[in-house]
Amino acid sequence: MNQSGYLDISIYHIKLFLILARTRSFSRAAEQLYISQPTLTRRIQTLEELIGMKLFLREKRRWS
């Protein structure tokens, strides 16, 4: 939160959230955004810290 009491969320953060929500995959969203998956993960974590809650349930995929 900044001094005026508003969250410092950018349009870019909202774009990341929307693409990730639509694709339901960090790797596919990162590909569409032309960024690496670790970069997307860090940026989503920053957004989650800004709003004070987790936005996505992260589950490891199991190989069979």
Buried (B, 14 or more C-beta within 10 A) or exposed (E): EEEEEEEEEEEEBEEBBEBBEEBEBBEBBBBBBEBEBEEBBEBBEEBBEBEEEEEEEEEEEEEE
